[in-house]
């Protein structure tokens, strides 16, 4: 597992935080990397900080390092909200 967003590789999972409340999140995979960005599907994120590229000042969309514990929490939350 990587220690920072800059150490991630194509295929690694990240936690995608979006919208409000802050519990809006999911798990996505990295599809491509550039020297300064992480691309997940059609979305681009800055390697330093994980913020969505081109976001408005009010947007909270960002990515964070994946963890098994948070992945399980997201799955449980999805099951509860069915």
URBEL-V228970 format. One record per residue. N is the residue number from 1. SS is DSSP state (A for helix, B for strand, O for the rest). PSI is psi in radians with two decimals (NA if undefined). OMEGA is omega in radians with two decimals (NA if undefined). Layout:
# URBEL-V228970
{{N;SS;PSI;OMEGA} {N;SS;PSI;OMEGA}}
This chain:
# URBEL-V228970
{{1;O;2.49;-3.10} {2;O;2.69;3.11} {3;O;-0.44;3.13} {4;O;2.86;3.10} {5;A;-0.53;-3.12} {6;A;-0.33;-3.11} {7;A;-0.06;-3.07} {8;O;2.73;-3.14} {9;O;2.83;3.06} {10;O;2.33;-3.12} {11;O;-0.34;3.10} {12;O;2.65;3.09} {13;B;2.58;3.02} {14;B;2.79;3.06} {15;B;2.21;-3.13} {16;B;1.98;3.10} {17;B;2.28;-3.09} {18;O;2.70;3.04} {19;O;-2.86;3.08} {20;O;2.59;0.00} {21;O;3.06;-3.08} {22;O;-0.14;3.11} {23;O;-0.02;3.06} {24;O;1.90;-3.08} {25;B;2.85;3.13} {26;B;3.09;3.12} {27;B;2.22;3.11} {28;B;2.78;-3.13} {29;B;2.62;3.10} {30;O;2.23;-3.14} {31;O;-0.40;-3.13} {32;B;2.71;3.09} {33;B;2.52;2.95} {34;O;3.04;3.13} {35;O;-0.46;-3.08} {36;O;-0.10;-3.06} {37;B;2.72;3.03} {38;B;2.18;-3.13} {39;B;2.23;3.11} {40;B;1.81;-3.05} {41;O;-2.11;3.14} {42;O;0.11;-3.09} {43;B;2.46;3.13} {44;B;2.41;-3.12} {45;B;2.57;3.08} {46;B;2.37;3.09} {47;O;-0.59;3.13} {48;O;1.61;3.08} {49;O;-0.50;3.07} {50;O;0.13;-3.13} {51;B;2.60;3.09} {52;B;2.30;3.12} {53;O;2.32;3.11} {54;O;0.26;-3.11} {55;O;2.73;3.04} {56;O;2.92;-3.12} {57;O;-0.31;-3.10} {58;O;-0.16;-3.10} {59;O;2.42;3.10} {60;O;0.17;-3.12} {61;O;2.30;-3.13} {62;B;2.92;3.04} {63;B;2.75;3.11} {64;B;2.86;3.12} {65;B;2.43;3.11} {66;O;2.47;3.00} {67;O;2.58;-3.13} {68;A;-0.70;-3.12} {69;A;-0.79;-3.14} {70;A;-0.61;3.07} {71;A;-0.79;3.13} {72;A;-0.69;3.10} {73;A;-0.71;3.11} {74;A;-0.75;3.12} {75;A;-0.77;3.14} {76;A;-0.70;3.12} {77;A;-0.72;3.11} {78;A;-0.68;3.11} {79;A;-0.69;3.13} {80;A;-0.58;-3.05} {81;O;0.15;3.12} {82;O;NA;NA}}
